[in-house]
Amino acid sequence: MNDKAFNFYGMAQDQFDRIADMLDLDSGTREFMRQPVREYQFSIPVRLDNGSTRVFRGFRVQHNDARGPCKGGIRFHPQETIDKVRALAMNMTWQCGVVDVPLGGSRGGVICDPHDLSIRVQELICRGWVRQLARVLGPLADIPEIDIMTTPQHMLWMLDEYENIHGGRYPGFITGKPVGQGGSLGRREAPGFGIIYALREALKRINLSPRNTTASVQGFGNVGQHAIRLYNQIGGTVKCVSCWDQYDQISYAYIRKEGIKPDELLKITDDFGGISKDRAQDLGYEVRPGEEWLEQEVDILIPAALEYQITKENAPGINPMVKIIAEGARGPVTPEADRIISERNIFLIPDTLANAGGVICSYFEQVQSNSNYYWTTDEVLGKLDVRMTTAFQDVSELALKKSLNMRDAAHLIGISRVAQACRDRGWV
């Protein structure tokens, strides 16, 4: 499904330009906000287990910090690019504005595949990434967080390296840490639960009970697993989940029409969300090509894997039963596919909103780490529910008032708040 010619950064800038026109932003503000304020590209040399040296490419982009310190994840992925990191940093800025947390947007990454690297090499990459950026990161400047194919252990190695360099204890430097090492209870659940909190509100808007709905999910990593768990708890049924198979280097869709069982699948899933195909078949799952997750007879689609997974080529194949798409991943729908979805009158919850559970809980973790006072799981998830529900209502009300789709309404709120902060500081 991946359109290699597609430029995620170009899409992000096109979206910004359209909203800037709606807001009638002046040329100076527009030019300042449509590109990052700072970006870093560097090499991380690492001695491999066989004695040879391999050089990994690393990135950090700080898009805008007018509303507070930058905040953004670190991705380990073999197809990472600087343009993708720029786009994700820009979207993070708007997302912090939409959900009204006092943070700016950043993003980082390393071109690598942890599947193929030993634990020792992964640790050296983490420590090397921090050494390259230790002067420009920190609790008051830029707070990294867990993201695709990075884990709580990776975050802890990065924290340890940062504290060694600066000579102190700075648990607020990074989020997504293990619980007991400064991490927040509820952090693992937050990205997936945030999607379902937004989905619950969307179902209310179209007068549909969760108990009467079915869903198909792309991705069985941390986000997809917890989204499925909470969706099941509110009465929904997930009939299909698709994920990448590292051994075969293709994706598969795992289908059970009476409903998949996440706890059962977790027993045959690797650390990166890959399900064992043979063992799933033994458990009675129908295994089909991964693209078929989009064509299932369900009410709801939740893309919770990677960017631009729904394109103009496959969007026409979305089943006519589908009523809602909740974007759990970043940028899973291309602009051309967006138009097709809109024409078919499918209610779309944009990534800027649906995907915000992770950054909201990262903000909570940062607050707890800086104050050295930690909350219970119920407190964390309760505060997350309030934030997500409020943000959904803000976006939904603006969309109805201005006759906008949810994506444009979310961007309008996020970008206008950041523009106001830039003006208040006298930057533009």
MOPETA-V891345 format. One record per pair of residues at least 6 apart in sequence whose C-alpha atoms are under 8 Angstrom apart, sorted by sequence separation. I is the first residue (numbers start at 0). J is the second residue. If there is no record, write none. Layout:
i->I j->J
i->I j->J
This chain:
i->46 j->52
i->47 j->53
i->63 j->69
i->95 j->101
i->96 j->102
i->135 j->141
i->136 j->142
i->145 j->151
i->162 j->168
i->176 j->182
i->177 j->183
i->178 j->184
i->202 j->208
i->217 j->223
i->230 j->236
i->231 j->237
i->243 j->249
i->244 j->250
i->268 j->274
i->280 j->286
i->302 j->308
i->367 j->373
i->397 j->403
i->398 j->404
i->421 j->427
i->45 j->52
i->46 j->53
i->62 j->69
i->95 j->102
i->136 j->143
i->162 j->169
i->175 j->182
i->176 j->183
i->202 j->209
i->216 j->223
i->230 j->237
i->243 j->250
i->244 j->251
i->267 j->274
i->268 j->275
i->279 j->286
i->293 j->300
i->340 j->347
i->367 j->374
i->398 j->405
i->44 j->52
i->45 j->53
i->61 j->69
i->95 j->103
i->113 j->121
i->174 j->182
i->175 j->183
i->242 j->250
i->243 j->251
i->267 j->275
i->44 j->53
i->45 j->54
i->95 j->104
i->145 j->154
i->241 j->250
i->242 j->251
i->265 j->274
i->398 j->407
i->19 j->29
i->44 j->54
i->45 j->55
i->92 j->102
i->144 j->154
i->199 j->209
i->227 j->237
i->241 j->251
i->242 j->252
i->264 j->274
i->276 j->286
i->395 j->405
i->398 j->408
i->43 j->54
i->44 j->55
i->92 j->103
i->93 j->104
i->158 j->169
i->170 j->181
i->175 j->186
i->216 j->227
i->241 j->252
i->267 j->278
i->394 j->405
i->397 j->408
i->42 j->54
i->43 j->55
i->91 j->103
i->92 j->104
i->158 j->170
i->175 j->187
i->240 j->252
i->241 j->253
i->267 j->279
i->16 j->29
i->42 j->55
i->43 j->56
i->91 j->104
i->92 j->105
i->239 j->252
i->240 j->253
i->395 j->408
i->42 j->56
i->43 j->57
i->90 j->104
i->91 j->105
i->158 j->172
i->239 j->253
i->240 j->254
i->394 j->408
i->41 j->56
i->42 j->57
i->89 j->104
i->91 j->106
i->158 j->173
i->239 j->254
i->264 j->279
i->394 j->409
i->40 j->56
i->41 j->57
i->88 j->104
i->89 j->105
i->157 j->173
i->238 j->254
i->239 j->255
i->363 j->379
i->16 j->33
i->40 j->57
i->41 j->58
i->71 j->88
i->88 j->105
i->238 j->255
i->239 j->256
i->15 j->33
i->40 j->58
i->87 j->105
i->88 j->106
i->238 j->256
i->394 j->412
i->39 j->58
i->40 j->59
i->87 j->106
i->154 j->173
i->238 j->257
i->239 j->258
i->240 j->259
i->360 j->379
i->38 j->58
i->39 j->59
i->71 j->91
i->154 j->174
i->238 j->258
i->239 j->259
i->330 j->350
i->12 j->33
i->38 j->59
i->39 j->60
i->70 j->91
i->85 j->106
i->154 j->175
i->155 j->176
i->209 j->230
i->214 j->235
i->216 j->237
i->219 j->240
i->236 j->257
i->237 j->258
i->238 j->259
i->297 j->318
i->300 j->321
i->324 j->345
i->326 j->347
i->329 j->350
i->38 j->60
i->84 j->106
i->154 j->176
i->155 j->177
i->213 j->235
i->214 j->236
i->215 j->237
i->218 j->240
i->219 j->241
i->236 j->258
i->237 j->259
i->294 j->316
i->295 j->317
i->296 j->318
i->298 j->320
i->299 j->321
i->302 j->324
i->306 j->328
i->309 j->331
i->310 j->332
i->311 j->333
i->314 j->336
i->322 j->344
i->323 j->345
i->324 j->346
i->325 j->347
i->326 j->348
i->328 j->350
i->329 j->351
i->37 j->60
i->38 j->61
i->58 j->81
i->62 j->85
i->84 j->107
i->210 j->233
i->211 j->234
i->212 j->235
i->213 j->236
i->214 j->237
i->215 j->238
i->216 j->239
i->217 j->240
i->218 j->241
i->219 j->242
i->236 j->259
i->293 j->316
i->294 j->317
i->295 j->318
i->296 j->319
i->297 j->320
i->298 j->321
i->299 j->322
i->300 j->323
i->301 j->324
i->302 j->325
i->303 j->326
i->304 j->327
i->305 j->328
i->306 j->329
i->307 j->330
i->308 j->331
i->309 j->332
i->310 j->333
i->322 j->345
i->323 j->346
i->324 j->347
i->325 j->348
i->326 j->349
i->327 j->350
i->360 j->383
i->37 j->61
i->38 j->62
i->60 j->84
i->84 j->108
i->151 j->175
i->152 j->176
i->209 j->233
i->210 j->234
i->211 j->235
i->212 j->236
i->213 j->237
i->214 j->238
i->215 j->239
i->216 j->240
i->217 j->241
i->218 j->242
i->293 j->317
i->294 j->318
i->296 j->320
i->297 j->321
i->298 j->322
i->299 j->323
i->300 j->324
i->301 j->325
i->302 j->326
i->303 j->327
i->304 j->328
i->305 j->329
i->306 j->330
i->307 j->331
i->308 j->332
i->309 j->333
i->311 j->335
i->315 j->339
i->321 j->345
i->322 j->346
i->323 j->347
i->324 j->348
i->325 j->349
i->326 j->350
i->359 j->383
i->35 j->60
i->36 j->61
i->37 j->62
i->59 j->84
i->60 j->85
i->150 j->175
i->151 j->176
i->152 j->177
i->155 j->180
i->209 j->234
i->210 j->235
i->213 j->238
i->214 j->239
i->215 j->240
i->216 j->241
i->217 j->242
i->218 j->243
i->293 j->318
i->296 j->321
i->298 j->323
i->299 j->324
i->300 j->325
i->301 j->326
i->302 j->327
i->303 j->328
i->305 j->330
i->306 j->331
i->307 j->332
i->308 j->333
i->310 j->335
i->311 j->336
i->314 j->339
i->323 j->348
i->325 j->350
i->329 j->354
i->35 j->61
i->36 j->62
i->58 j->84
i->62 j->88
i->63 j->89
i->151 j->177
i->209 j->235
i->210 j->236
i->253 j->279
i->299 j->325
i->301 j->327
i->302 j->328
i->305 j->331
i->306 j->332
i->307 j->333
i->310 j->336
i->314 j->340
i->327 j->353
i->328 j->354
i->35 j->62
i->36 j->63
i->61 j->88
i->62 j->89
i->304 j->331
i->309 j->336
i->326 j->353
i->327 j->354
i->356 j->383
i->359 j->386
i->34 j->62
i->35 j->63
i->60 j->88
i->64 j->92
i->125 j->153
i->129 j->157
i->133 j->161
i->245 j->273
i->255 j->283
i->311 j->339
i->325 j->353
i->326 j->354
i->63 j->92
i->79 j->108
i->125 j->154
i->128 j->157
i->142 j->171
i->143 j->172
i->144 j->173
i->145 j->174
i->243 j->272
i->244 j->273
i->255 j->284
i->302 j->331
i->62 j->92
i->79 j->109
i->80 j->110
i->126 j->156
i->130 j->160
i->142 j->172
i->143 j->173
i->144 j->174
i->145 j->175
i->191 j->221
i->242 j->272
i->243 j->273
i->244 j->274
i->254 j->284
i->255 j->285
i->32 j->63
i->79 j->110
i->122 j->153
i->125 j->156
i->126 j->157
i->129 j->160
i->130 j->161
i->133 j->164
i->138 j->169
i->141 j->172
i->142 j->173
i->143 j->174
i->144 j->175
i->190 j->221
i->191 j->222
i->195 j->226
i->242 j->273
i->243 j->274
i->244 j->275
i->253 j->284
i->254 j->285
i->356 j->387
i->70 j->102
i->76 j->108
i->77 j->109
i->78 j->110
i->121 j->153
i->125 j->157
i->129 j->161
i->142 j->174
i->190 j->222
i->191 j->223
i->194 j->226
i->242 j->274
i->253 j->285
i->254 j->286
i->355 j->387
i->68 j->101
i->69 j->102
i->70 j->103
i->71 j->104
i->72 j->105
i->73 j->106
i->74 j->107
i->75 j->108
i->76 j->109
i->77 j->110
i->78 j->111
i->138 j->171
i->188 j->221
i->191 j->224
i->192 j->225
i->193 j->226
i->228 j->261
i->253 j->286
i->254 j->287
i->67 j->101
i->68 j->102
i->69 j->103
i->70 j->104
i->71 j->105
i->72 j->106
i->73 j->107
i->74 j->108
i->75 j->109
i->76 j->110
i->77 j->111
i->122 j->156
i->126 j->160
i->130 j->164
i->137 j->171
i->138 j->172
i->187 j->221
i->188 j->222
i->191 j->225
i->192 j->226
i->195 j->229
i->227 j->261
i->252 j->286
i->253 j->287
i->66 j->101
i->67 j->102
i->68 j->103
i->69 j->104
i->70 j->105
i->71 j->106
i->72 j->107
i->73 j->108
i->74 j->109
i->75 j->110
i->76 j->111
i->77 j->112
i->113 j->148
i->137 j->172
i->138 j->173
i->190 j->225
i->191 j->226
i->195 j->230
i->251 j->286
i->252 j->287
i->352 j->387
i->66 j->102
i->67 j->103
i->69 j->105
i->70 j->106
i->71 j->107
i->72 j->108
i->73 j->109
i->75 j->111
i->76 j->112
i->105 j->141
i->107 j->143
i->136 j->172
i->137 j->173
i->190 j->226
i->191 j->227
i->251 j->287
i->252 j->288
i->66 j->103
i->75 j->112
i->76 j->113
i->106 j->143
i->188 j->225
i->192 j->229
i->224 j->261
i->251 j->288
i->252 j->289
i->64 j->102
i->65 j->103
i->75 j->113
i->187 j->225
i->191 j->229
i->250 j->288
i->251 j->289
i->252 j->290
i->352 j->390
i->64 j->103
i->250 j->289
i->251 j->290
i->252 j->291
i->352 j->391
i->63 j->103
i->64 j->104
i->249 j->289
i->250 j->290
i->252 j->292
i->62 j->103
i->63 j->104
i->62 j->104
i->63 j->105
i->61 j->104
i->62 j->105
i->61 j->105
i->60 j->105
i->61 j->106
i->59 j->105
i->60 j->106
i->243 j->289
i->59 j->106
i->60 j->107
i->242 j->289
i->59 j->107
i->241 j->289
i->58 j->107
i->59 j->108
i->241 j->290
i->35 j->85
i->57 j->107
i->58 j->108
i->57 j->108
i->58 j->109
i->220 j->271
i->221 j->272
i->241 j->292
i->57 j->109
i->220 j->272
i->240 j->292
i->35 j->88
i->56 j->109
i->57 j->110
i->219 j->272
i->220 j->273
i->239 j->292
i->35 j->89
i->55 j->109
i->56 j->110
i->218 j->272
i->219 j->273
i->34 j->89
i->55 j->110
i->219 j->274
i->351 j->406
i->33 j->89
i->55 j->111
i->239 j->295
i->349 j->405
i->348 j->405
i->349 j->406
i->352 j->409
i->347 j->405
i->348 j->406
i->351 j->409
i->238 j->297
i->347 j->406
i->351 j->410
i->349 j->409
i->242 j->304
i->48 j->117
i->55 j->124
i->68 j->138
i->71 j->141
i->73 j->143
i->57 j->128
i->68 j->139
i->69 j->140
i->70 j->141
i->71 j->142
i->72 j->143
i->73 j->144
i->74 j->145
i->76 j->147
i->48 j->120
i->68 j->140
i->69 j->141
i->70 j->142
i->71 j->143
i->72 j->144
i->73 j->145
i->74 j->146
i->75 j->147
i->76 j->148
i->47 j->120
i->68 j->141
i->69 j->142
i->70 j->143
i->71 j->144
i->72 j->145
i->73 j->146
i->74 j->147
i->75 j->148
i->8 j->82
i->12 j->86
i->46 j->120
i->68 j->142
i->70 j->144
i->72 j->146
i->73 j->147
i->74 j->148
i->75 j->149
i->7 j->82
i->8 j->83
i->11 j->86
i->45 j->120
i->74 j->149
i->217 j->292
i->6 j->82
i->7 j->83
i->73 j->149
i->216 j->292
i->6 j->83
i->8 j->85
i->9 j->86
i->215 j->292
i->8 j->86
i->11 j->89
i->45 j->123
i->215 j->293
i->7 j->86
i->8 j->87
i->11 j->90
i->45 j->124
i->61 j->141
i->215 j->295
i->223 j->303
i->43 j->124
i->222 j->303
i->223 j->304
i->215 j->297
i->44 j->127
i->214 j->297
i->43 j->127
i->213 j->297
i->214 j->298
i->215 j->299
i->216 j->300
i->217 j->301
i->218 j->302
i->219 j->303
i->220 j->304
i->43 j->128
i->212 j->297
i->213 j->298
i->214 j->299
i->215 j->300
i->216 j->301
i->217 j->302
i->218 j->303
i->219 j->304
i->212 j->298
i->213 j->299
i->214 j->300
i->215 j->301
i->216 j->302
i->217 j->303
i->218 j->304
i->212 j->299
i->214 j->301
i->216 j->303
i->217 j->304
i->41 j->131
i->223 j->327
i->222 j->327
i->148 j->271
i->198 j->325
i->114 j->245
i->194 j->325
i->194 j->326
i->194 j->327
i->191 j->327
i->190 j->327
i->201 j->348
i->198 j->348
i->197 j->348
i->197 j->352
i->198 j->353
i->197 j->353
i->194 j->353
i->193 j->353
i->194 j->354
i->193 j->354
i->194 j->355
i->193 j->355
i->194 j->356
i->193 j->356
i->190 j->354
i->192 j->356
i->193 j->357
i->190 j->355
i->191 j->356
i->190 j->356
i->189 j->356
i->190 j->357
i->189 j->357
i->190 j->358
i->186 j->357
i->189 j->360
i->186 j->360
i->185 j->360
i->186 j->361
i->183 j->360
i->186 j->364
i->183 j->363
i->183 j->364
i->182 j->364
i->181 j->364
i->183 j->367
i->175 j->361
i->182 j->368
i->174 j->361
i->181 j->368
i->196 j->384
i->200 j->388
i->175 j->364
i->174 j->364
i->183 j->373
i->184 j->374
i->193 j->383
i->197 j->387
i->174 j->365
i->183 j->374
i->184 j->375
i->185 j->376
i->189 j->380
i->193 j->384
i->196 j->387
i->197 j->388
i->200 j->391
i->173 j->365
i->184 j->376
i->185 j->377
i->196 j->388
i->171 j->364
i->172 j->365
i->171 j->365
i->185 j->379
i->189 j->383
i->193 j->387
i->197 j->391
i->170 j->365
i->171 j->366
i->184 j->379
i->185 j->380
i->171 j->368
i->170 j->368
i->171 j->369
i->170 j->369
i->169 j->369
i->144 j->361
i->138 j->365
i->87 j->329
i->97 j->351
i->98 j->352
i->97 j->352
i->94 j->351
i->98 j->355
i->93 j->351
i->94 j->352
i->100 j->359
i->91 j->351
i->95 j->355
i->90 j->351
i->94 j->355
i->98 j->359
i->100 j->362
i->95 j->358
i->71 j->358
i->70 j->358
i->98 j->386
i->98 j->387
i->0 j->290
i->98 j->389
i->99 j->390
i->98 j->390
i->97 j->390
i->2 j->307
i->1 j->307
i->0 j->307
i->1 j->308
i->0 j->308
i->2 j->310
i->0 j->309
i->0 j->310
i->97 j->409
i->0 j->313
i->97 j->410
i->97 j->412
i->98 j->413
i->96 j->412
i->97 j->413
i->93 j->410
i->96 j->413
i->95 j->413
i->96 j->414
i->94 j->413
i->97 j->416
i->93 j->413
i->96 j->416
i->92 j->413
i->93 j->414
i->96 j->417
i->7 j->330
i->10 j->333
i->10 j->334
i->93 j->417
i->92 j->417
i->66 j->417
i->65 j->417
i->66 j->420
i->65 j->420
i->65 j->421
i->65 j->424
i->32 j->418
i->18 j->407
i->22 j->411
i->28 j->418
i->18 j->410
i->18 j->411
i->22 j->415
i->28 j->421
i->15 j->410
i->18 j->414
i->31 j->427
i->15 j->414
i->28 j->427
i->27 j->427
